[in-house]
Amino acid sequence: MVGLCTGIALLEAGHHVSIVDDDAEGKAASWGNAGHIAVEQVEPLASMSMVRSLPQRLFLRGGPLGFPPSAIAEWMPFGLRLLTAARPAQFRKGCQALAPLLAGSMPAWTSLVERIGAPELVKQDGHFVLWHGERAAREGRASWMASNTGSAQVQDATDAERAMLSALGRAPVADAIRFTGSGQIADLGDLRQALGNAFAQRGGKRVTQRAELRAAGGRVEIAGIDTEQVLVCAGVRSRELMEHLGHKVPMIAERGYHIRADASHWPADLPPVVFEERSMIVTRYRNAVQAASFVELGKVDAPADPRKWERLERHVAELGLPLRRPFRRWMGCRPTLPDYLPAIGRSTKASNLLYAFGHQHLGLTLAPITARLVASMVAGEQPELPLAPFDIQRFA
């Protein structure tokens, strides 16, 4: 997502651009996410409130957070760095860094889809958060009302909206809130096709191979590609590319899971719905309904854990939601750094190397605004937002 958006921005600025990518089938996390343009997520997940809630969030206790024992060498050092980033002073700095990025994300999206001739792909209908239990509703509502939600606004769901949400399942909704200012992608598959077409129409080239970087004379080259500047935006695979060049990148594969079903039984005009007690978001796309959940800190290439899909299917069944079998199962790796801020900047190891990765849960949300920042750097201009908080050297 970040690569295609940035490629389009660079082509529009007059550059010649090649994308080197071996994900021809679109299996990366960009194409399996919840489709939610999450402008409200100003507060980084690296926070003391999140740390305090860890025991209740563990997968073994019915929660969404998994720490596979086989991946302890990955999540233990990552967790220690996260604890440092969660300290109040660092958390406040993270909020200050994310706020302007997120404030510009929806305008950047609407501008992009207009330019590529697909404005219908971005829906600005907000989203719902609901609770079935009275205590969960009180605590959840209070938490959101006390949170910094940036450009998004929180309001009570109307009686009609609560009735509609209750009708989705077998249990009445105890409470629900609606966010305005957030949005969704109408369909991720259609978005991938539209971005790919726009990139090609502007003269971009696609090279379907695994990128191999090599350093020479203070610069970086891509094997087999003639290039003046190199941008690393390979999601979770960026770590190996950047560390090969001497950068410290304490990024982990934060694995998420979803199930998909036919859309015929789900309301066509319903925005994304977050079932907060289940840590599950359900999104209606054009031809499918998707339920997504879980934060599994693990290895990039480890096999998927079928228990995650089984629990998602159990959530759907217990709630009585109108998602019908057969389900299509997917797992993907979010590229997450310990402070839950992206890495965007220019390398100190090679004069022609730039990077834009590590967007954790916000890769979809921040892709077009990241593209604008990178285009400014390539042009030698001052980016519209300060990039110091996103410098990868913060981990050196």
Phi, psi and chi 1 to 4 in degrees:
 res  aa     phi    psi   chi1   chi2   chi3   chi4
   1 MET       -  -50.5 -169.3   80.6   72.5      -
   2 VAL   -63.5  -40.9  173.6      -      -      -
   3 GLY   -63.5  -46.2      -      -      -      -
   4 LEU   -66.3  -43.8  -83.3  170.3      -      -
   5 CYS   -62.1  -41.7  -69.4      -      -      -
   6 THR   -69.6  -39.8  -56.0      -      -      -
   7 GLY   -57.7  -43.4      -      -      -      -
   8 ILE   -63.7  -44.6  -69.2  168.0      -      -
   9 ALA   -61.7  -40.0      -      -      -      -
  10 LEU   -70.1  -39.2  -69.1  170.5      -      -
  11 LEU   -63.0  -41.3  -71.9  164.2      -      -
  12 GLU   -66.4  -23.6  -69.9  174.7  -19.3      -
  13 ALA   -86.2    0.6      -      -      -      -
  14 GLY    99.1    8.5      -      -      -      -
  15 HIS   -88.3  157.9  -59.0  -78.1      -      -
  16 HIS   -91.8  130.2  -61.2  -75.0      -      -
  17 VAL  -132.2  133.6 -176.9      -      -      -
  18 SER  -121.8  134.6  -65.2      -      -      -
  19 ILE  -103.1  123.1  -71.1 -179.9      -      -
  20 VAL  -102.3  113.7 -176.2      -      -      -
  21 ASP  -153.6  128.4 -179.4   16.8      -      -
  22 ASP  -101.0   12.8   64.6   -8.5      -      -
  23 ASP   -97.3   63.3 -177.1   28.7      -      -
  24 ALA   -65.0  -26.3      -      -      -      -
  25 GLU   -92.8    1.1  -62.8 -179.6    7.4      -
  26 GLY    66.7   48.3      -      -      -      -
  27 LYS   -94.7   -4.6  -66.4 -176.0  177.1 -179.1
  28 ALA   -67.4  163.5      -      -      -      -
  29 ALA   -59.4  -26.5      -      -      -      -
  30 SER   -53.9  -33.1  -74.8      -      -      -
  31 TRP  -105.4   11.7  -44.9  116.0      -      -
  32 GLY  -132.5   14.3      -      -      -      -
  33 ASN   -81.1 -173.9   62.0   65.9      -      -
  34 ALA   -79.9   -3.1      -      -      -      -
  35 GLY    71.9   11.9      -      -      -      -
  36 HIS   -95.4  123.4  174.2   45.0      -      -
  37 ILE   -86.2   96.6  -57.6  175.8      -      -
  38 ALA   -93.2   65.6      -      -      -      -
  39 VAL   -66.7  -14.7  -58.8      -      -      -
  40 GLU   -82.5   -9.4   78.7  -77.4   -2.6      -
  41 GLN   -89.7   58.0  -66.5 -175.7   17.1      -
  42 VAL   -72.2  -30.7  171.9      -      -      -
  43 GLU   -86.8  118.4  -62.5 -175.9   -6.3      -
  44 PRO   -59.0  147.2  -20.0   30.9      -      -
  45 LEU   -66.7  -18.0  -71.0  175.5      -      -
  46 ALA   -78.5   89.2      -      -      -      -
  47 SER  -145.5  159.0   67.2      -      -      -
  48 MET   -68.6  -31.3  -68.4  -47.7  -61.4      -
  49 SER   -64.5  -38.3   62.1      -      -      -
  50 MET   -67.6  -41.8 -172.9  -83.1  -69.7      -
  51 VAL   -61.0  -43.6  171.0      -      -      -
  52 ARG   -65.0  -27.1  -73.4 -169.1  -68.5  -90.9
  53 SER   -88.4   -2.7   70.8      -      -      -
  54 LEU   -54.1  -46.4  -79.4  177.0      -      -
  55 PRO   -57.1  -36.3  -26.3   36.5      -      -
  56 GLN   -78.6  -17.2  -70.9   73.1   44.7      -
  57 ARG   -93.1   -4.9  -68.0  179.3  178.2  -89.0
  58 LEU   -63.5  141.8  -67.1  175.7      -      -
  59 PHE   -58.9  -37.6 -179.7   76.6      -      -
  60 LEU   -65.9  -17.5  -66.3  175.8      -      -
  61 ARG  -106.4   17.1  -59.5 -175.5   64.2  175.9
  62 GLY    92.9    2.6      -      -      -      -
  63 GLY   -91.5 -173.7      -      -      -      -
  64 PRO   -94.9   -2.5   34.8  -35.9      -      -
  65 LEU  -103.9  119.1 -178.1   55.8      -      -
  66 GLY  -113.8  135.1      -      -      -      -
  67 PHE  -120.8   86.1  -67.9   94.7      -      -
  68 PRO   -59.2  128.1  -21.2   32.1      -      -
  69 PRO   -56.2  -33.7  -25.7   34.7      -      -
  70 SER   -68.7  -14.1   61.4      -      -      -
  71 ALA  -109.6   20.9      -      -      -      -
  72 ILE   -60.5  -31.1 -171.9  171.1      -      -
  73 ALA   -67.2  -20.4      -      -      -      -
  74 GLU   -90.4  -50.4  -80.2   73.3   29.5      -
  75 TRP   -82.2  -20.7   53.9 -105.6      -      -
  76 MET   -67.2  -53.8 -179.8   63.0   77.8      -
  77 PRO   -64.9  -34.3   17.9  -29.0      -      -
  78 PHE   -61.4  -44.3  175.8   87.1      -      -
  79 GLY   -63.4  -37.7      -      -      -      -
  80 LEU   -65.5  -39.9  -66.5  173.9      -      -
  81 ARG   -67.0  -37.0  -75.2 -176.4  175.4  -89.0
  82 LEU   -62.2  -40.3 -173.6  151.0      -      -
  83 LEU   -58.8  -40.2  -72.9  172.2      -      -
  84 THR   -63.9  -44.2  -60.8      -      -      -
  85 ALA   -68.4  -23.2      -      -      -      -
  86 ALA   -81.4   -8.3      -      -      -      -
  87 ARG   -57.7  145.6  -66.9  172.7  179.2  171.6
  88 PRO   -51.2  -43.6  -30.4   36.9      -      -
  89 ALA   -64.6  -42.4      -      -      -      -
  90 GLN   -68.9  -38.2  -67.8  -58.6  110.3      -
  91 PHE   -60.4  -43.6  172.2   73.7      -      -
  92 ARG   -62.8  -39.6  -72.3 -167.1  -66.0  -89.1
  93 LYS   -63.7  -37.8  -70.6  179.5 -179.9  178.6
  94 GLY   -63.1  -42.3      -      -      -      -
  95 CYS   -60.5  -44.4  -67.5      -      -      -
  96 GLN   -63.9  -32.3  -67.2  167.2    3.0      -
  97 ALA   -75.5  -42.1      -      -      -      -
  98 LEU   -74.4  -32.2  -83.3  179.1      -      -
  99 ALA   -54.3  -51.9      -      -      -      -
 100 PRO   -69.3  -31.2   21.5  -31.5      -      -
 101 LEU   -61.0  -48.2  -93.2 -175.6      -      -
 102 LEU   -70.0  -34.0  -72.6  164.2      -      -
 103 ALA   -62.3  -31.9      -      -      -      -
 104 GLY   -91.2   -2.0      -      -      -      -
 105 SER   -71.8  -43.3   61.7      -      -      -
 106 MET   -68.5  -45.0 -172.5   63.8   79.4      -
 107 PRO   -58.7  -36.7  -26.0   35.0      -      -
 108 ALA   -65.7  -38.9      -      -      -      -
 109 TRP   -65.7  -47.3  -98.7  117.3      -      -
 110 THR   -64.3  -36.1   55.2      -      -      -
 111 SER   -64.3  -43.9  172.8      -      -      -
 112 LEU   -63.2  -49.2  174.4   61.3      -      -
 113 VAL   -68.3  -28.2  -67.3      -      -      -
 114 GLU   -65.5  -44.0  -73.1  -75.1  -11.1      -
 115 ARG   -66.4  -31.5  -61.1 -162.5  -44.8  -87.4
 116 ILE   -93.5    5.3   67.2  174.3      -      -
 117 GLY    75.2   29.3      -      -      -      -
 118 ALA  -137.1   55.0      -      -      -      -
 119 PRO   -62.9  -23.2   23.4  -34.2      -      -
 120 GLU   -69.4  -10.7   72.6  -76.0   -5.0      -
 121 LEU   -76.5  -17.8  -75.9  174.6      -      -
 122 VAL  -109.2  121.9  170.5      -      -      -
 123 LYS  -110.1  128.3  -58.9  168.5   69.5  174.1
 124 GLN  -109.6   56.4  -60.7 -175.6   59.6      -
 125 ASP  -102.4    9.2  -61.2  -31.2      -      -
 126 GLY    72.9 -156.8      -      -      -      -
 127 HIS  -159.8  165.2   68.7  -75.5      -      -
 128 PHE  -109.5  148.8  -70.2  100.0      -      -
 129 VAL  -124.7  130.2  176.7      -      -      -
 130 LEU  -134.1  161.7   65.2   78.2      -      -
 131 TRP  -137.8  145.9  -55.7  -90.2      -      -
 132 HIS   -99.1  -27.5  -71.3   97.9      -      -
 133 GLY   -94.2  143.4      -      -      -      -
 134 GLU   -63.6  -45.3  -64.9  -71.8  -11.9      -
 135 ARG   -65.2  -44.5  178.3  178.0  176.5 -179.2
 136 ALA   -60.1  -37.4      -      -      -      -
 137 ALA   -64.7  -45.9      -      -      -      -
 138 ARG   -61.6  -47.8  -71.9 -166.2  -57.2  -88.1
 139 GLU   -69.3  -40.6  -66.0  176.1   -8.0      -
 140 GLY   -66.6  -44.7      -      -      -      -
 141 ARG   -61.2  -46.3  168.8 -175.7  -78.5  -86.7
 142 ALA   -60.2  -39.8      -      -      -      -
 143 SER   -63.5  -45.6  176.8      -      -      -
 144 TRP   -67.9  -38.1  -84.6  115.7      -      -
 145 MET   -67.0  -25.4  -67.9  -57.0  177.5      -
 146 ALA   -90.9   -5.9      -      -      -      -
 147 SER   -87.8  155.0  -62.9      -      -      -
 148 ASN   -83.0  111.3  179.1   -1.7      -      -
 149 THR  -108.0   16.6   58.3      -      -      -
 150 GLY    58.8 -129.4      -      -      -      -
 151 SER   -79.8   -6.9   59.0      -      -      -
 152 ALA   -84.7  146.2      -      -      -      -
 153 GLN  -113.2  145.7  -57.7  -63.2  -45.5      -
 154 VAL  -112.0  132.4 -173.3      -      -      -
 155 GLN  -141.5  160.7   60.6 -166.9   39.6      -
 156 ASP   -64.6  139.3  -68.3  -20.7      -      -
 157 ALA   -66.3  142.7      -      -      -      -
 158 THR   -72.2  166.7   65.5      -      -      -
 159 ASP   -58.5  -39.6  -69.6  -18.4      -      -
 160 ALA   -66.1  -39.5      -      -      -      -
 161 GLU   -67.4  -40.2  -71.1  168.9  -20.6      -
 162 ARG   -64.6  -38.7  -70.8  177.6   58.7  175.3
 163 ALA   -64.7  -40.9      -      -      -      -
 164 MET   -63.5  -42.3  173.0 -173.1   61.2      -
 165 LEU   -68.2  -38.4  -65.8  170.1      -      -
 166 SER   -63.2  -34.5  -68.1      -      -      -
 167 ALA   -70.6  -13.3      -      -      -      -
 168 LEU   -65.6  -32.7  -74.4  174.4      -      -
 169 GLY  -132.0 -167.3      -      -      -      -
 170 ARG   -90.6  -13.9   63.3  172.3   58.9   97.5
 171 ALA  -110.6  141.6      -      -      -      -
 172 PRO   -67.8  149.6   25.0  -33.4      -      -
 173 VAL   -82.2  127.8  169.1      -      -      -
 174 ALA   -73.5  -37.1      -      -      -      -
 175 ASP  -163.9  157.1 -162.3    4.0      -      -
 176 ALA  -155.3  146.6      -      -      -      -
 177 ILE  -124.0  155.4   54.2  177.0      -      -
 178 ARG  -121.7  133.1 -177.2  164.9 -170.5  167.5
 179 PHE   -95.3  137.3  -75.1   77.4      -      -
 180 THR  -115.6  150.7   57.9      -      -      -
 181 GLY   100.5  -21.9      -      -      -      -
 182 SER   -88.4  178.4   60.7      -      -      -
 183 GLY  -163.1 -167.1      -      -      -      -
 184 GLN  -151.1  162.6   76.7  163.7   95.9      -
 185 ILE   -87.5  131.7  -62.1  -59.5      -      -
 186 ALA   -62.6  -35.9      -      -      -      -
 187 ASP  -162.5  124.4 -168.6   84.7      -      -
 188 LEU   -68.5  -37.7  -72.0  173.1      -      -
 189 GLY   -63.2  -43.3      -      -      -      -
 190 ASP   -66.1  -35.8  -69.9  -10.3      -      -
 191 LEU   -64.6  -45.1  175.2   64.7      -      -
 192 ARG   -58.7  -42.3 -179.1  169.6  177.6 -104.3
 193 GLN   -65.9  -42.9 -174.3   67.5   44.8      -
 194 ALA   -66.4  -42.5      -      -      -      -
 195 LEU   -65.3  -42.4  -68.9  174.7      -      -
 196 GLY   -62.1  -42.3      -      -      -      -
 197 ASN   -64.5  -43.2  -70.8  -16.5      -      -
 198 ALA   -63.6  -39.2      -      -      -      -
 199 PHE   -62.5  -45.8 -179.9   75.8      -      -
 200 ALA   -67.6  -41.4      -      -      -      -
 201 GLN   -63.4  -26.8  -70.4  163.4    3.7      -
 202 ARG   -89.0    4.7  -73.0  158.5  173.5   75.2
 203 GLY    98.6    8.4      -      -      -      -
 204 GLY   -71.6  151.2      -      -      -      -
 205 LYS  -114.2  141.9  -62.6 -179.9 -179.7  179.3
 206 ARG  -109.5  129.3  -59.8  -70.3  -69.2  -90.6
 207 VAL  -117.3  110.5 -178.8      -      -      -
 208 THR   -88.6   86.0  -53.1      -      -      -
 209 GLN  -160.1  164.7   68.2 -179.1   50.9      -
 210 ARG   -78.5  131.0 -168.2  177.1 -176.8   87.5
 211 ALA   -74.5  133.8      -      -      -      -
 212 GLU  -120.3  117.7  -64.2 -178.2   17.3      -
 213 LEU  -100.8  143.5  -57.9 -174.2      -      -
 214 ARG  -140.6  140.6   57.4 -167.2  179.5 -154.4
 215 ALA   -95.4  139.9      -      -      -      -
 216 ALA  -156.9  121.6      -      -      -      -
 217 GLY    61.7   37.0      -      -      -      -
 218 GLY    77.3   10.6      -      -      -      -
 219 ARG  -129.2  170.2  -66.6  172.5   59.9   82.7
 220 VAL  -120.2  141.5  166.2      -      -      -
 221 GLU  -123.5  152.2  -60.5  173.6  -12.1      -
 222 ILE  -102.6  124.5  -55.5  176.2      -      -
 223 ALA   -56.3  124.3      -      -      -      -
 224 GLY    83.9    1.5      -      -      -      -
 225 ILE  -124.5  131.4  -53.4  -67.5      -      -
 226 ASP   -86.8  115.4 -177.6   22.1      -      -
 227 THR  -147.2  149.9 -178.0      -      -      -
 228 GLU   -95.2  -39.9  -67.7 -177.9    4.5      -
 229 GLN  -129.0  148.5  -61.2 -163.3   69.3      -
 230 VAL  -123.9  131.3  174.6      -      -      -
 231 LEU  -115.8  123.0  169.9   67.6      -      -
 232 VAL   -94.3  114.5  172.2      -      -      -
 233 CYS  -143.2   56.0   50.2      -      -      -
 234 ALA   -99.2   25.6      -      -      -      -
 235 GLY    58.4 -134.8      -      -      -      -
 236 VAL   -66.3  -20.6   74.7      -      -      -
 237 ARG   -79.1   -5.6  -59.3  -71.3 -177.7 -179.5
 238 SER   -66.1  -28.4  -59.8      -      -      -
 239 ARG   -58.9  -50.7  176.6  173.2 -178.0  169.1
 240 GLU   -65.3  -35.1   59.0 -166.8   89.2      -
 241 LEU   -66.1  -45.5  -66.2  171.0      -      -
 242 MET   -73.4  -38.3  -66.4  -67.9  -73.4      -
 243 GLU   -69.9  -29.1  -70.0 -167.7  -21.2      -
 244 HIS   -61.2  -26.5  173.6   69.5      -      -
 245 LEU   -97.1    4.5  -59.3  171.3      -      -
 246 GLY   103.4    2.9      -      -      -      -
 247 HIS   -87.3  149.0  -76.7  -76.1      -      -
 248 LYS   -91.2  120.0  178.9   69.7  174.5  177.1
 249 VAL  -132.9   87.7 -176.6      -      -      -
 250 PRO   -79.7   57.6   31.2  -35.5      -      -
 251 MET   -95.1  145.4 -173.6  162.6   64.3      -
 252 ILE  -120.7  156.1 -159.5  165.2      -      -
 253 ALA   -83.0  105.6      -      -      -      -
 254 GLU   -94.2   96.6 -171.2 -172.4  -34.3      -
 255 ARG   -82.7  130.0  -66.8  144.2   57.6   95.8
 256 GLY  -117.9  157.5      -      -      -      -
 257 TYR  -127.5  148.3  -69.3   71.9      -      -
 258 HIS  -143.6  161.0   81.3 -137.8      -      -
 259 ILE  -124.6  147.3   56.5  172.9      -      -
 260 ARG  -125.6  146.6  -83.0 -164.4  172.9 -164.3
 261 ALA  -138.5  167.1      -      -      -      -
 262 ASP   -59.4  144.6  179.8   77.7      -      -
 263 ALA   -88.0   -2.1      -      -      -      -
 264 SER   -64.7  -22.4   56.5      -      -      -
 265 HIS  -101.1    3.3  -60.2  -73.5      -      -
 266 TRP  -109.8  139.1 -167.1  -91.5      -      -
 267 PRO   -55.3  130.8  -24.7   33.8      -      -
 268 ALA   -68.6  -30.9      -      -      -      -
 269 ASP  -103.8   16.0   56.7   -9.3      -      -
 270 LEU   -84.4  123.9 -176.4   60.9      -      -
 271 PRO   -65.1  171.6  -17.5   30.4      -      -
 272 PRO   -54.5  143.5  -27.1   35.7      -      -
 273 VAL  -122.9  124.6  179.8      -      -      -
 274 VAL   -98.8  119.2  176.4      -      -      -
 275 PHE   -93.8   90.7  -64.1   81.3      -      -
 276 GLU   -66.3  -33.5 -164.6  156.4   86.1      -
 277 GLU   -64.8  -24.7  -69.5  146.1  -64.8      -
 278 ARG  -101.6   -1.2  -50.3  -92.2  177.6  159.7
 279 SER    51.1   46.5  -61.2      -      -      -
 280 MET  -130.9  135.5  179.9  175.8   72.9      -
 281 ILE  -116.2  132.9 -179.9  170.1      -      -
 282 VAL  -114.3  127.2  179.0      -      -      -
 283 THR  -124.4  133.0  -54.3      -      -      -
 284 ARG   -92.1  119.3  164.5   68.5 -169.0 -103.5
 285 TYR   -99.3 -174.3  -66.8  120.0      -      -
 286 ARG   -64.0  -42.4  -76.0 -177.6  174.4  157.8
 287 ASN  -124.9   13.5  -60.9  -52.5      -      -
 288 ALA  -154.2  156.3      -      -      -      -
 289 VAL  -116.4  133.8  179.1      -      -      -
 290 GLN  -123.3  131.5  175.5  178.6  -65.4      -
 291 ALA  -111.2  125.2      -      -      -      -
 292 ALA  -129.2  149.4      -      -      -      -
 293 SER  -168.0 -179.1 -174.8      -      -      -
 294 PHE    81.7  140.8  -59.3  111.6      -      -
 295 VAL  -126.2  103.8  170.6      -      -      -
 296 GLU  -116.0  110.2 -179.4 -174.9   85.0      -
 297 LEU   -86.5  106.4  -58.0 -179.2      -      -
 298 GLY  -150.3 -157.1      -      -      -      -
 299 LYS   -92.4  148.8  -61.1  177.9 -179.3  178.0
 300 VAL   -59.1  -47.3  176.0      -      -      -
 301 ASP  -102.6   11.6  -64.6  -44.2      -      -
 302 ALA   -67.5  149.1      -      -      -      -
 303 PRO   -60.6  151.0  -19.4   30.7      -      -
 304 ALA   -65.9  152.7      -      -      -      -
 305 ASP   -96.6  105.6 -179.1   -5.0      -      -
 306 PRO   -61.5  -18.9   20.4  -30.7      -      -
 307 ARG   -62.6  -27.8  -63.3  176.4  -57.9  166.4
 308 LYS   -68.1  -46.0  -53.3  -63.6 -167.9  -54.7
 309 TRP   -63.8  -40.8  -69.8  -47.8      -      -
 310 GLU   -62.3  -37.9  -68.9  163.0    3.8      -
 311 ARG   -69.7  -38.8 -174.9  170.9  -67.4  177.5
 312 LEU   -58.8  -44.3  -90.7  172.9      -      -
 313 GLU   -64.8  -34.9  -67.6  170.0    9.9      -
 314 ARG   -69.0  -40.4 -172.0  160.5   64.7 -111.4
 315 HIS   -56.4  -48.1  -73.6  -26.3      -      -
 316 VAL   -59.5  -43.9  167.0      -      -      -
 317 ALA   -68.4  -43.6      -      -      -      -
 318 GLU   -66.2  -34.7  -70.1  172.8   -7.0      -
 319 LEU   -79.1  -16.9  -69.1  168.7      -      -
 320 GLY    73.2   31.0      -      -      -      -
 321 LEU   -74.1  150.0  -60.2 -179.2      -      -
 322 PRO   -81.2   58.7   30.8  -35.5      -      -
 323 LEU  -112.8  121.9  -83.5   70.9      -      -
 324 ARG  -107.8  140.8  -55.1  -72.7 -174.8  -97.7
 325 ARG   -63.6  156.4  -66.4  178.1 -177.4  -85.8
 326 PRO   -81.2  147.1   30.1  -35.3      -      -
 327 PHE   -95.7  141.8  -64.5  120.4      -      -
 328 ARG   -98.4  128.3  -62.7 -172.8  -64.1  -81.1
 329 ARG  -102.7  145.1  -65.9  174.1  164.9 -174.4
 330 TRP  -147.9  147.6  175.3   93.4      -      -
 331 MET  -138.4  137.6 -175.8  -83.6  -69.6      -
 332 GLY  -143.9  163.6      -      -      -      -
 333 CYS  -109.5  112.1  -61.0      -      -      -
 334 ARG   -74.5  138.5  -52.8  178.1 -170.0   95.2
 335 PRO   -86.7  103.8   30.2  -29.9      -      -
 336 THR  -121.0  128.4  -58.5      -      -      -
 337 LEU   -96.6  157.0  -68.5  157.4      -      -
 338 PRO   -60.6  -27.7  -22.2   32.3      -      -
 339 ASP   -93.3    2.6   55.1    6.5      -      -
 340 TYR    58.2   33.9  -81.3   77.8      -      -
 341 LEU  -115.4  148.7  -60.3  179.0      -      -
 342 PRO   -73.9  170.2   26.8  -34.3      -      -
 343 ALA  -110.2  114.2      -      -      -      -
 344 ILE  -137.4  122.0  -53.0  169.8      -      -
 345 GLY   168.9 -166.1      -      -      -      -
 346 ARG  -114.2  138.2 -175.2  176.4  -73.1  -83.3
 347 SER   -68.0  146.4  170.3      -      -      -
 348 THR   -93.2   -2.4   57.1      -      -      -
 349 LYS   -96.7  -24.5  -52.7  -68.7 -176.7 -178.5
 350 ALA  -147.1  133.2      -      -      -      -
 351 SER   -68.4  -22.0   60.7      -      -      -
 352 ASN  -110.5   18.7   66.7  -30.1      -      -
 353 LEU  -108.7  126.1  176.4   65.0      -      -
 354 LEU  -119.6  165.3  -60.4   96.2      -      -
 355 TYR  -148.3  150.6   52.0   84.2      -      -
 356 ALA  -156.9   97.0      -      -      -      -
 357 PHE  -157.0  179.5   59.9   83.8      -      -
 358 GLY    77.7   33.0      -      -      -      -
 359 HIS   -83.5    7.3  -69.8   69.7      -      -
 360 GLN    43.5 -122.5   39.5  103.2    5.5      -
 361 HIS   -78.9   -1.9  -65.5 -108.5      -      -
 362 LEU  -113.1   19.1  -61.2  175.0      -      -
 363 GLY   -61.7  -46.7      -      -      -      -
 364 LEU   -61.2  -49.3  168.5   71.5      -      -
 365 THR   -59.3  -43.5  -58.8      -      -      -
 366 LEU   -98.4    0.6  -63.7  178.0      -      -
 367 ALA   -58.2  -51.3      -      -      -      -
 368 PRO   -67.9  -37.0  -21.8   34.8      -      -
 369 ILE   -70.0  -35.3 -172.6   69.5      -      -
 370 THR   -62.4  -40.3  -61.9      -      -      -
 371 ALA   -58.7  -40.9      -      -      -      -
 372 ARG   -66.2  -39.5  -69.3 -159.4  -28.6 -140.1
 373 LEU   -64.9  -42.9  -63.1  172.3      -      -
 374 VAL   -65.5  -42.2  172.2      -      -      -
 375 ALA   -59.6  -37.7      -      -      -      -
 376 SER   -65.0  -42.6  -65.6      -      -      -
 377 MET   -62.8  -43.0  -74.4 -166.5  -67.7      -
 378 VAL   -62.1  -36.6  170.8      -      -      -
 379 ALA   -78.4   -5.3      -      -      -      -
 380 GLY    76.5   19.7      -      -      -      -
 381 GLU   -97.7  164.6  -59.3  169.5   -9.3      -
 382 GLN   -76.6  118.5 -176.6   69.5   29.6      -
 383 PRO   -59.3  154.8  -23.4   34.5      -      -
 384 GLU   -68.1  -18.4   60.6 -167.1  -89.7      -
 385 LEU  -127.6  149.3  -60.2  174.2      -      -
 386 PRO   -67.4  134.6   21.6  -31.1      -      -
 387 LEU  -103.6   -3.0  -63.9 -176.8      -      -
 388 ALA   -54.6  -39.9      -      -      -      -
 389 PRO   -64.7  -16.9  -20.1   32.3      -      -
 390 PHE  -105.3    5.0  -47.4  117.6      -      -
 391 ASP   -66.2  129.0 -167.9  -35.0      -      -
 392 ILE   -66.3  -17.5 -164.2   62.5      -      -
 393 GLN   -67.2   -9.2  -72.4  -60.9  108.4      -
 394 ARG   -63.8  -16.5   67.4 -171.5 -171.2  -91.4
 395 PHE  -101.4    1.1  -62.7  114.7      -      -
 396 ALA   -66.6      -      -      -      -      -
